[in-house]
């Protein structure tokens, strides 16, 4: 007689509580919602915040690099960048070294948002009530999952 656990039944496999996709989907939506009050204070949407995180780190990137890092296609990213350009947060220009490539660079108004945005991670961290080790473990697991899915 084997002590190995039996395979879950077909009915159990199709129960919502047994899915990996649903809690990830729900957490993603709720986490984005948790960011809203902090981002609204800066007149930012969550996707704009993600673009800024990369630009504050690198100052200038191509649309392709932004898309690869944010897992967004150019059809989604281009309108977002155009709206950010209209607010004079960033500039879009052709790369003189490669005319097919568009460079995205921070403008002074975009750089100025960095300082007030510095408080967002800490505020969210407190909102979640997670310990630093819990946070780091979860982030590592999610990055591993992203890598496997890519």
N, C-alpha and C positions, 0 to 999 in steps of 0.2 A: 504494500500500500504506500503510495507516494504522499509526501507532505507538501508538494508543490501546490501553489494556489491554482485553482481552476480558472480557465479563461472566462472573462465576463460574458454574460449572455448577450444576444443581439439586442434585446430590449434595454439592458443596462447601458450598452454602448451608445444608444440613441437618446439617453436621458440628458437633458440640458446640464444638470449638475455634474455630469461626468465628462463634459467637453472642456478642452483647453481653449478653444477659440472664444467662447462666450465670456469668461472672466477677463480675458485680454481685451476684448472689444469693449466691455463695460468699463473696465479700469481706464482704458484709453480715453473714453468719452468723459468719465468723471474727473480724471486728472486734468484734461484740457479745460473742463468747466471750473476746476479749482484755481487754475491760472487766471481766469477771466478778470476778477476784481483787480488783481495786481497789474495786469496788462492794460485794462481799460483806463487806469490812472495815467498811463503813458500814451493812450490813444493807439495801442497796438493790438493786432490780432495775434493769435497763437502762431500761425505760419510766418507772419512778419517777425515775431520774436525769434523764431528758429533761424531765419535768414540773418538777423542781427547777431545772433550768437556766433555764427560762422564769420561774419564780416568783422566783428569786434576782435576776433581771434586772428584773422588773416588780412584785414584791411581791404584787400582786393582779391576777387575770385572770378572765374568765368561762370557763365550761366551753366555750362556743362558740369563744372566742379560743384556748384551749389546743388544742382539736380542730383548728382551722384551721392553727395553727402546726406541730402535730405530725403532721398528716395522719391523724388518728384520728377515728373516728365516736364519738358519745356512748355507744353500746352497749359499746364497748371502753374508753373513758375513764372512764365512771362507776364501774364496779367497781374500777378502779385507784385512783381518787380516794377511794372509800369506804375501801379498805384503808389508804391513807395517812392518812386522817382518824382511823381507829381507832388508828393509831400516834401520834396527836396531833402530826403533822407539819404539818397544814394544817387549815383550816376550810372548810366548805361552807355557804353561806347564800344565801337568795334576795336578789336585788338589790332594795333598797327602791324604786328608780326604775323597775324593770321586773320584776314578779313572775315573768315567764316565764324570766328569766335567773338562773343560779346563779353566785355569786361564789366563787372559790377564793382563799384568802389564807394566807400563811405564818403558822405559829405559832412560838413560841420554839424548840421542838425542831427544827423544819424549818430555821429560820434558823441554828441551831447546827451543822447538817451542812455548811454552806457552807464554813467554814474548812478542815476536813479534805478536802473534795471539791476544793478548789483545786489539789491536787497531782495529781489524776487526769489532766488533759490532758497535763501534763509527763511523767508516768510512761508514758502511752500513746505519746506522741511518741517517747520513747526506745525503747520496745518496738518500734515500727515501723521505727526506723532511717532515717527520712526527713529530708532537709534541709528547712529552712523554705521555700525556693522550690518544692521538689517538692510539699510539703504544700499550699501556697497555690494552686499550679497545679491540682492534683487537686481541691481543694475548689471552686475556681471552675468547673471543668469539670462537676463533679457538680451544683452549683447551676444551671448552665445547662441541663443535662439535665432536672433536676427541673422547671424553669420550662417547658421545651418539652413535657414530658409532662402538665403541669397544664393 
